Amino acid sequence: MIINKPENEIREIINRWAESYFKCELYGFGLSDDLGYPTFFDEDVGCYEFIDEDKSSLHEMGYKADTHRVGKRIGCGFRVKAVFDNNPLIQSKIRRGYEILSPSDILSLGNVKIAVFPRRYYTIKKQLESYGLKEYEDFIHHSFFVAFYNYFMQNRIIVWQTTQAVTTRCTLKCKECNMFMPYYRHPEDISIDVLSADVDAFFSRVDCVQKYTILGGEPLLYRELAKYLQKIQFYSSRIGEVVIATNGSIVPDDELIETALGLGIIRFEINNYNIGGQYSDNHNMLVERIKSSGLSYTLRNYDWSKYRRNTPISDECDLINHYNRCNQPFTAFQDKRYYSCHLPWSAARCEINSDNPSDYLDFMDPSIADLDIVKAGLGHFPREYTSNCAMCNGCDPMFYESIPKAVQI
């Protein structure tokens, strides 16, 4: 794994890939999620502005080619010749200006260089290796390339995303909430002063972040959310997008809408838990309110997976492998600490688990090197797993256990 190689070897690998990128030799892999082949081109994503990219702006906009929803990002900061995808529904078609090829075409094309986009990198890695391709020589994780390119060639620290919880209060009590909200004995809003200090601490070490997600609990319950957005606005030129992830149960007021519009990079991620009753009424009003405002939004209606494992993992090697397969999509920044996953922070705060320094980088620790932050932004921390991993199914499809969504306690 490139992340564990000596710094000089990483630099050499990135130099070779940068040369191929600027010669326009790279293909992409993956425009649809490999769980059931949903295509994100058909999502209702509201008004979304695309960003052109040229050779001079890879270090400025390359991080905008986010891997979590790359269907909306490809071509917005990372150029490729064409894209391979396992989804037969989009093969032989043009999406976002790119021809979508079947992975079987790899064998006929000969010498190819592939940047892999999906979060499910380890699954794709095995597939490409079965074709005889070699990691770092023939294919590389797109995120690794862009992050290390910026660090070595541009002296910039970019991270793909982070989350910040603003409250532990919620309107729902979902039994399988992966933030453990029903298990807080004293749910509360986090002080605006604490959050503001966190924002300053984060951007004191990080130059750019693609996706800055505001969580709860339910973030629309947070009484000072508009004020918090005004704080974030100070760093807006260094953020790809600010996402407010809501359970869809609260309609935002005029002040919040106006503040979000003023920020210009807000996207509402509106979940639909299909609970019925007053929830459905509020959800519909929320969607119409956001649509009519002109704000960017994404409507999410997806199945849930059970996060908590029935049997804990005890072997450390198994924990490391489990963490690597998970390739979790949600780092977190709370209390001036950069967490590899937001679950350990919440589990410790509600006292399900104890606080463990191995779960985070303390940004107040002067010994934390810039390269440590780059690696952390790619999900790699010194211990290589979190204190929560032993009891978490994670995001690995191998352990997905479908459950009814939003079952209330």
Secondary structure, DSSP 8 states (H G I E B T S, - for coil): -GGGS-HHHHHHHHHHHHHHHHTT-EEEE-SB-TTT--BGGGS---S-------GGGHHHHGGGS-STTGGGTTTSS---S-EE-S-TTTTTSEETTEEEE-TTHHHHH-S-EEEE-SS-HHHHHHHHHHTT--BTTTEEEHHHHHHHHHHHHH---EEEEEEEE-BS--S--BTT-TT-GGG-SS--B--HHHHHHHHHHHHHH-SEEEEEEEESS-GGG-TTHHHHHHHHHTTGGGEEEEEEEE-S-----HHHHHHHHHHS-EEEEEE-----HHHHHHHHHHHHHHHHHT-EEEEE---EE--B-SS----HHHHHHHHHHH--S--EEETTEEESSHHHHHHHHTTSS---GGGEEETT-TT--HHHHHHHHTT--TTSS-TTGGGB-TT-GGG--EE-TT-B-
